Amino acid sequence: MLRITVAETATEQEWSLERRLVGPRVGELRRCRKKTHRTDKNRKCIVDLNDVTFLGTKGERLSRTMSKQGVQFIASGISIKDLLQERWER
């Protein structure tokens, strides 16, 4: 299961993810983002992955796509942080 919490201020939108970002949960995140994300260029979008315990291949791809769209990621867990940096450098 994946838990998604969205907090908004005038200057940013922060998405906090919990648990596993894998399989059908990736589609759930994609749909949720399309539904609630605003395209205000002056507003930062931040995704907090600190409580994600596993990131599957589809989750990696979506994260890379979101990063290319300007989304900033917070990941303090060594495995998730290293995985994202390794994949995005390709």
MDAnalysis code that builds the backbone (N, CA, C; Angstrom):
import MDAnalysis as mda
import numpy as np

u = mda.Universe.empty(270, n_residues=90, atom_resindex=np.repeat(np.arange(90), 3), trajectory=True)
u.add_TopologyAttr("name", ["N", "CA", "C"] * 90)
u.add_TopologyAttr("resid", np.arange(1, 91))
u.add_TopologyAttr("resname", ["MET", "LEU", "ARG", "ILE", "THR", "VAL", "ALA", "GLU", "THR", "ALA", "THR", "GLU", "GLN", "GLU", "TRP", "SER", "LEU", "GLU", "ARG", "ARG", "LEU", "VAL", "GLY", "PRO", "ARG", "VAL", "GLY", "GLU", "LEU", "ARG", "ARG", "CYS", "ARG", "LYS", "LYS", "THR", "HIS", "ARG", "THR", "ASP", "LYS", "ASN", "ARG", "LYS", "CYS", "ILE", "VAL", "ASP", "LEU", "ASN", "ASP", "VAL", "THR", "PHE", "LEU", "GLY", "THR", "LYS", "GLY", "GLU", "ARG", "LEU", "SER", "ARG", "THR", "MET", "SER", "LYS", "GLN", "GLY", "VAL", "GLN", "PHE", "ILE", "ALA", "SER", "GLY", "ILE", "SER", "ILE", "LYS", "ASP", "LEU", "LEU", "GLN", "GLU", "ARG", "TRP", "GLU", "ARG"])
u.atoms.positions = np.array([
    [0.844, -1.181, 0.000],
    [0.000, 0.000, 0.000],
    [0.886, 1.241, 0.000],
    [0.409, 2.298, -0.623],
    [1.099, 3.580, -0.689],
    [0.195, 4.628, -0.072],
    [0.770, 5.448, 0.782],
    [0.024, 6.568, 1.363],
    [0.609, 7.852, 0.778],
    [-0.276, 8.724, 0.303],
    [0.127, 9.999, -0.289],
    [-0.545, 11.113, 0.488],
    [0.263, 12.038, 1.002],
    [-0.258, 13.200, 1.711],
    [0.234, 14.447, 0.981],
    [-0.672, 15.348, 0.666],
    [-0.322, 16.571, -0.053],
    [-0.560, 17.763, 0.862],
    [0.469, 18.587, 1.016],
    [0.358, 19.827, 1.789],
    [0.683, 20.985, 0.846],
    [-0.131, 22.027, 0.914],
    [0.052, 23.158, 0.007],
    [0.207, 24.470, 0.755],
    [1.088, 25.294, 0.228],
    [1.216, 26.678, 0.677],
    [1.152, 27.547, -0.575],
    [1.282, 28.838, -0.405],
    [1.247, 29.743, -1.558],
    [2.462, 29.549, -2.466],
    [3.575, 29.054, -1.910],
    [4.807, 28.950, -2.696],
    [5.216, 27.530, -3.067],
    [4.594, 26.521, -2.433],
    [4.989, 25.153, -2.770],
    [3.886, 24.135, -2.492],
    [4.066, 23.006, -3.121],
    [3.186, 21.866, -2.907],
    [4.111, 20.705, -2.537],
    [3.885, 20.108, -1.363],
    [4.748, 19.018, -0.918],
    [3.956, 17.720, -0.837],
    [4.508, 16.709, -1.470],
    [3.923, 15.375, -1.479],
    [4.759, 14.491, -0.581],
    [4.144, 13.911, 0.430],
    [4.834, 12.970, 1.316],
    [4.326, 11.569, 0.991],
    [5.260, 10.696, 0.642],
    [4.902, 9.322, 0.298],
    [5.350, 8.393, 1.409],
    [4.547, 7.377, 1.676],
    [4.877, 6.384, 2.696],
    [4.686, 4.986, 2.122],
    [5.562, 4.112, 2.515],
    [5.531, 2.692, 2.201],
    [6.181, 2.382, 0.861],
    [5.532, 1.594, 0.012],
    [6.142, 1.073, -1.206],
    [5.603, 1.768, -2.454],
    [6.510, 2.214, -3.313],
    [6.125, 2.813, -4.595],
    [6.445, 1.796, -5.683],
    [5.486, 0.916, -5.921],
    [5.708, -0.218, -6.813],
    [4.390, -0.615, -7.480],
    [4.479, -1.201, -8.670],
    [3.323, -1.748, -9.372],
    [2.189, -0.766, -9.554],
    [0.957, -1.177, -9.200],
    [-0.210, -0.318, -9.429],
    [-0.186, 0.966, -8.605],
    [0.615, 1.007, -7.564],
    [0.706, 2.220, -6.737],
    [1.352, 3.371, -7.511],
    [2.183, 3.041, -8.484],
    [2.806, 4.077, -9.316],
    [1.726, 4.787, -10.126],
    [0.807, 4.020, -10.685],
    [-0.312, 4.611, -11.416],
    [-1.180, 5.468, -10.518],
    [-1.335, 5.034, -9.277],
    [-2.104, 5.803, -8.295],
    [-1.450, 7.161, -8.061],
    [-0.125, 7.181, -7.916],
    [0.605, 8.443, -7.728],
    [0.474, 9.314, -8.963],
    [0.611, 8.727, -10.135],
    [0.504, 9.481, -11.390],
    [-0.874, 10.135, -11.511],
    [-1.924, 9.377, -11.234],
    [-3.293, 9.919, -11.313],
    [-3.524, 11.020, -10.276],
    [-3.042, 10.790, -9.081],
    [-3.205, 11.778, -8.006],
    [-2.479, 13.070, -8.365],
    [-1.294, 12.945, -8.935],
    [-0.519, 14.129, -9.308],
    [-1.226, 14.912, -10.408],
    [-1.729, 14.212, -11.412],
    [-2.436, 14.899, -12.498],
    [-3.669, 15.625, -11.976],
    [-4.321, 15.013, -11.001],
    [-5.554, 15.585, -10.459],
    [-5.297, 16.820, -9.598],
    [-4.217, 16.826, -8.825],
    [-4.028, 17.904, -7.852],
    [-2.873, 18.854, -8.151],
    [-1.966, 18.478, -9.052],
    [-0.811, 19.340, -9.316],
    [-1.216, 20.550, -10.146],
    [-0.777, 21.690, -9.694],
    [-1.034, 22.924, -10.433],
    [0.214, 23.280, -11.215],
    [0.040, 23.866, -12.359],
    [1.173, 24.163, -13.234],
    [1.712, 25.571, -13.036],
    [1.566, 26.116, -11.876],
    [2.094, 27.437, -11.549],
    [3.621, 27.356, -11.529],
    [4.265, 28.023, -12.454],
    [5.728, 27.969, -12.589],
    [6.458, 28.525, -11.365],
    [5.817, 29.418, -10.620],
    [6.454, 30.021, -9.447],
    [6.299, 29.163, -8.192],
    [5.594, 28.084, -8.290],
    [5.309, 27.233, -7.132],
    [6.147, 25.957, -7.211],
    [6.942, 25.705, -6.190],
    [7.774, 24.514, -6.158],
    [6.936, 23.283, -5.844],
    [7.327, 22.177, -6.440],
    [6.711, 20.896, -6.120],
    [7.807, 20.014, -5.527],
    [7.579, 19.529, -4.319],
    [8.555, 18.725, -3.590],
    [7.926, 17.380, -3.254],
    [8.674, 16.303, -3.486],
    [8.210, 14.962, -3.135],
    [9.144, 14.410, -2.066],
    [8.573, 14.098, -0.921],
    [9.324, 13.573, 0.220],
    [9.256, 12.045, 0.192],
    [10.404, 11.409, -0.027],
    [10.496, 9.953, -0.092],
    [11.090, 9.344, 1.181],
    [11.197, 10.128, 2.239],
    [11.834, 9.651, 3.467],
    [11.167, 8.412, 4.063],
    [9.868, 8.266, 3.875],
    [9.159, 7.127, 4.447],
    [8.813, 6.056, 3.417],
    [9.458, 6.119, 2.254],
    [9.278, 5.075, 1.241],
    [10.244, 3.943, 1.570],
    [9.703, 2.727, 1.654],
    [10.534, 1.578, 2.024],
    [11.038, 0.805, 0.816],
    [10.392, 0.974, -0.326],
    [10.822, 0.282, -1.537],
    [10.383, 1.082, -2.746],
    [11.261, 1.178, -3.733],
    [10.987, 1.902, -4.967],
    [11.207, 0.938, -6.128],
    [10.124, 0.520, -6.782],
    [10.209, -0.408, -7.897],
    [10.648, 0.290, -9.175],
    [10.826, -0.489, -10.226],
    [11.283, 0.038, -11.511],
    [10.354, 1.106, -12.061],
    [9.050, 0.867, -12.004],
    [8.084, 1.868, -12.491],
    [8.112, 3.119, -11.632],
    [8.329, 2.954, -10.331],
    [8.458, 4.095, -9.436],
    [9.690, 4.916, -9.754],
    [10.781, 4.226, -10.103],
    [12.010, 4.920, -10.504],
    [11.768, 5.745, -11.757],
    [11.110, 5.139, -12.740],
    [10.848, 5.841, -14.003],
    [9.980, 7.078, -13.793],
    [8.917, 6.924, -12.988],
    [8.043, 8.068, -12.721],
    [8.814, 9.154, -11.976],
    [9.643, 8.776, -11.039],
    [10.444, 9.751, -10.294],
    [11.385, 10.505, -11.229],
    [11.999, 9.796, -12.154],
    [12.903, 10.435, -13.117],
    [12.126, 11.413, -13.997],
    [10.962, 11.003, -14.473],
    [10.121, 11.876, -15.299],
    [9.715, 13.132, -14.531],
    [9.295, 12.938, -13.286],
    [8.889, 14.074, -12.464],
    [10.066, 15.015, -12.218],
    [11.249, 14.439, -12.016],
    [12.447, 15.256, -11.805],
    [12.731, 16.120, -13.033],
    [12.583, 15.549, -14.208],
    [12.808, 16.308, -15.444],
    [11.781, 17.423, -15.609],
    [10.627, 17.276, -14.963],
    [9.581, 18.297, -15.014],
    [9.767, 19.359, -13.930],
    [10.864, 19.252, -13.171],
    [11.167, 20.266, -12.170],
    [10.813, 19.911, -10.742],
    [10.306, 18.714, -10.514],
    [9.967, 18.294, -9.160],
    [11.252, 18.051, -8.369],
    [11.284, 18.521, -7.133],
    [12.430, 18.307, -6.249],
    [12.109, 17.153, -5.314],
    [13.120, 16.334, -5.016],
    [12.919, 15.173, -4.159],
    [13.726, 15.294, -2.879],
    [13.127, 14.812, -1.790],
    [13.802, 14.704, -0.501],
    [13.898, 13.216, -0.209],
    [15.118, 12.729, -0.005],
    [15.306, 11.311, 0.311],
    [16.522, 11.187, 1.215],
    [16.284, 10.889, 2.479],
    [17.408, 10.762, 3.403],
    [17.857, 9.318, 3.568],
    [16.982, 8.369, 3.243],
    [17.362, 6.964, 3.325],
    [18.435, 6.660, 2.290],
    [19.519, 6.074, 2.718],
    [20.658, 5.853, 1.833],
    [20.285, 5.037, 0.604],
    [19.524, 3.975, 0.761],
    [19.214, 3.125, -0.391],
    [18.369, 3.854, -1.426],
    [17.353, 4.565, -1.014],
    [16.492, 5.298, -1.948],
    [17.267, 6.449, -2.576],
    [17.986, 7.202, -1.779],
    [18.758, 8.349, -2.266],
    [19.803, 7.907, -3.286],
    [20.556, 6.859, -2.964],
    [21.582, 6.353, -3.885],
    [20.971, 5.811, -5.161],
    [19.866, 5.101, -5.042],
    [19.193, 4.541, -6.203],
    [18.749, 5.644, -7.148],
    [18.136, 6.678, -6.620],
    [17.676, 7.777, -7.459],
    [18.839, 8.485, -8.134],
    [19.899, 8.776, -7.394],
    [21.047, 9.449, -7.986],
    [21.684, 8.604, -9.080],
    [21.798, 7.319, -8.843],
    [22.395, 6.413, -9.826],
    [21.561, 6.371, -11.104],
    [20.267, 6.247, -10.975],
    [19.385, 6.155, -12.138],
    [19.303, 7.468, -12.910],
    [19.262, 8.589, -12.191],
    [19.108, 9.882, -12.860],
    [20.375, 10.316, -13.580],
    [21.519, 9.787, -13.175],
    [22.772, 10.174, -13.820],
    [22.931, 9.520, -15.179],
    [22.117, 8.538, -15.491],
    [22.210, 7.840, -16.783],
    [21.694, 8.681, -17.902],
])
